[in-house]
Amino acid sequence: MYLIESGCVRLQIDAAAGERHIVAFLFAGDLFGFSLKERTVSAEAVTDVVLRCWSNSGVLNLSLQSRAVTMTLINTGDSMFTSLAHHMGTVTRLPAKDRFLWFVDGVAHSPGANTKEDVIRVPMGRRDIADYLGLTPETLSRAIGDLETDGTLKRQGRQAFVLLRPKLALRGLARPDLP
């Protein structure tokens, strides 16, 4: 099991035909990798990452001694499942612009994300974002351009955005896995 101390990690499934499906981006404070069976998801660093690592047997032994550890494992699994289910529901039903706004809102509310005031920094590239949202990079670029044109957001460099109308832009897109 791993704890991200700093940086960003993507979890992905590599399909037999060579395409990848990004299922999550994780930030500082997130746990991942605990599995009693064969892992079906791979983890790759998006940025420089510092991880803390525990063996499965070490985690299991510690969970026998501490109810708090057991509850953390249960809560982490439940939170990841809820996030994945909401992600799948969002990706399949929203238009491209709303998918991107949902994504930016998720990054902004991630405890380990590098967000200051109104500027939302995304550490991953456009290809990663497109793969996560089930879009082509071209569709993602058009969606970002449209959001910029209609005054919803403004780019600040290649990997930062300012939501100019966040309450209007994110109405109805709230993530149930976030406070």
Secondary structure as a PSIPRED ss2 file (coil, helix, strand):
# PSIPRED VFORMAT (PSIPRED V4.0)

   1 M C   1.000  0.000  0.000
   2 Y E   0.000  0.000  1.000
   3 L E   0.000  0.000  1.000
   4 I E   0.000  0.000  1.000
   5 E E   0.000  0.000  1.000
   6 S E   0.000  0.000  1.000
   7 G C   1.000  0.000  0.000
   8 C E   0.000  0.000  1.000
   9 V E   0.000  0.000  1.000
  10 R E   0.000  0.000  1.000
  11 L E   0.000  0.000  1.000
  12 Q E   0.000  0.000  1.000
  13 I E   0.000  0.000  1.000
  14 D E   0.000  0.000  1.000
  15 A C   1.000  0.000  0.000
  16 A C   1.000  0.000  0.000
  17 A C   1.000  0.000  0.000
  18 G C   1.000  0.000  0.000
  19 E C   1.000  0.000  0.000
  20 R E   0.000  0.000  1.000
  21 H E   0.000  0.000  1.000
  22 I E   0.000  0.000  1.000
  23 V E   0.000  0.000  1.000
  24 A E   0.000  0.000  1.000
  25 F E   0.000  0.000  1.000
  26 L E   0.000  0.000  1.000
  27 F E   0.000  0.000  1.000
  28 A C   1.000  0.000  0.000
  29 G C   1.000  0.000  0.000
  30 D C   1.000  0.000  0.000
  31 L E   0.000  0.000  1.000
  32 F E   0.000  0.000  1.000
  33 G C   1.000  0.000  0.000
  34 F C   1.000  0.000  0.000
  35 S C   1.000  0.000  0.000
  36 L C   1.000  0.000  0.000
  37 K C   1.000  0.000  0.000
  38 E C   1.000  0.000  0.000
  39 R C   1.000  0.000  0.000
  40 T C   1.000  0.000  0.000
  41 V C   1.000  0.000  0.000
  42 S E   0.000  0.000  1.000
  43 A E   0.000  0.000  1.000
  44 E E   0.000  0.000  1.000
  45 A E   0.000  0.000  1.000
  46 V C   1.000  0.000  0.000
  47 T C   1.000  0.000  0.000
  48 D C   1.000  0.000  0.000
  49 V C   1.000  0.000  0.000
  50 V E   0.000  0.000  1.000
  51 L E   0.000  0.000  1.000
  52 R E   0.000  0.000  1.000
  53 C E   0.000  0.000  1.000
  54 W C   1.000  0.000  0.000
  55 S C   1.000  0.000  0.000
  56 N H   0.000  1.000  0.000
  57 S H   0.000  1.000  0.000
  58 G H   0.000  1.000  0.000
  59 V H   0.000  1.000  0.000
  60 L H   0.000  1.000  0.000
  61 N H   0.000  1.000  0.000
  62 L H   0.000  1.000  0.000
  63 S H   0.000  1.000  0.000
  64 L H   0.000  1.000  0.000
  65 Q H   0.000  1.000  0.000
  66 S C   1.000  0.000  0.000
  67 R H   0.000  1.000  0.000
  68 A H   0.000  1.000  0.000
  69 V H   0.000  1.000  0.000
  70 T H   0.000  1.000  0.000
  71 M H   0.000  1.000  0.000
  72 T H   0.000  1.000  0.000
  73 L H   0.000  1.000  0.000
  74 I H   0.000  1.000  0.000
  75 N H   0.000  1.000  0.000
  76 T H   0.000  1.000  0.000
  77 G H   0.000  1.000  0.000
  78 D H   0.000  1.000  0.000
  79 S H   0.000  1.000  0.000
  80 M H   0.000  1.000  0.000
  81 F H   0.000  1.000  0.000
  82 T H   0.000  1.000  0.000
  83 S H   0.000  1.000  0.000
  84 L H   0.000  1.000  0.000
  85 A H   0.000  1.000  0.000
  86 H H   0.000  1.000  0.000
  87 H H   0.000  1.000  0.000
  88 M H   0.000  1.000  0.000
  89 G H   0.000  1.000  0.000
  90 T H   0.000  1.000  0.000
  91 V H   0.000  1.000  0.000
  92 T H   0.000  1.000  0.000
  93 R H   0.000  1.000  0.000
  94 L C   1.000  0.000  0.000
  95 P C   1.000  0.000  0.000
  96 A H   0.000  1.000  0.000
  97 K H   0.000  1.000  0.000
  98 D H   0.000  1.000  0.000
  99 R H   0.000  1.000  0.000
 100 F H   0.000  1.000  0.000
 101 L H   0.000  1.000  0.000
 102 W H   0.000  1.000  0.000
 103 F H   0.000  1.000  0.000
 104 V H   0.000  1.000  0.000
 105 D H   0.000  1.000  0.000
 106 G H   0.000  1.000  0.000
 107 V H   0.000  1.000  0.000
 108 A H   0.000  1.000  0.000
 109 H C   1.000  0.000  0.000
 110 S C   1.000  0.000  0.000
 111 P C   1.000  0.000  0.000
 112 G C   1.000  0.000  0.000
 113 A C   1.000  0.000  0.000
 114 N C   1.000  0.000  0.000
 115 T E   0.000  0.000  1.000
 116 K E   0.000  0.000  1.000
 117 E C   1.000  0.000  0.000
 118 D C   1.000  0.000  0.000
 119 V E   0.000  0.000  1.000
 120 I E   0.000  0.000  1.000
 121 R E   0.000  0.000  1.000
 122 V C   1.000  0.000  0.000
 123 P C   1.000  0.000  0.000
 124 M C   1.000  0.000  0.000
 125 G C   1.000  0.000  0.000
 126 R H   0.000  1.000  0.000
 127 R H   0.000  1.000  0.000
 128 D H   0.000  1.000  0.000
 129 I H   0.000  1.000  0.000
 130 A H   0.000  1.000  0.000
 131 D H   0.000  1.000  0.000
 132 Y H   0.000  1.000  0.000
 133 L H   0.000  1.000  0.000
 134 G C   1.000  0.000  0.000
 135 L C   1.000  0.000  0.000
 136 T C   1.000  0.000  0.000
 137 P H   0.000  1.000  0.000
 138 E H   0.000  1.000  0.000
 139 T H   0.000  1.000  0.000
 140 L H   0.000  1.000  0.000
 141 S H   0.000  1.000  0.000
 142 R H   0.000  1.000  0.000
 143 A H   0.000  1.000  0.000
 144 I H   0.000  1.000  0.000
 145 G H   0.000  1.000  0.000
 146 D H   0.000  1.000  0.000
 147 L H   0.000  1.000  0.000
 148 E H   0.000  1.000  0.000
 149 T H   0.000  1.000  0.000
 150 D C   1.000  0.000  0.000
 151 G C   1.000  0.000  0.000
 152 T C   1.000  0.000  0.000
 153 L E   0.000  0.000  1.000
 154 K E   0.000  0.000  1.000
 155 R E   0.000  0.000  1.000
 156 Q C   1.000  0.000  0.000
 157 G C   1.000  0.000  0.000
 158 R C   1.000  0.000  0.000
 159 Q C   1.000  0.000  0.000
 160 A E   0.000  0.000  1.000
 161 F E   0.000  0.000  1.000
 162 V E   0.000  0.000  1.000
 163 L E   0.000  0.000  1.000
 164 L C   1.000  0.000  0.000
 165 R C   1.000  0.000  0.000
 166 P H   0.000  1.000  0.000
 167 K H   0.000  1.000  0.000
 168 L H   0.000  1.000  0.000
 169 A H   0.000  1.000  0.000
 170 L H   0.000  1.000  0.000
 171 R C   1.000  0.000  0.000
 172 G C   1.000  0.000  0.000
 173 L C   1.000  0.000  0.000
 174 A C   1.000  0.000  0.000
 175 R C   1.000  0.000  0.000
 176 P C   1.000  0.000  0.000
 177 D C   1.000  0.000  0.000
 178 L C   1.000  0.000  0.000
 179 P C   1.000  0.000  0.000
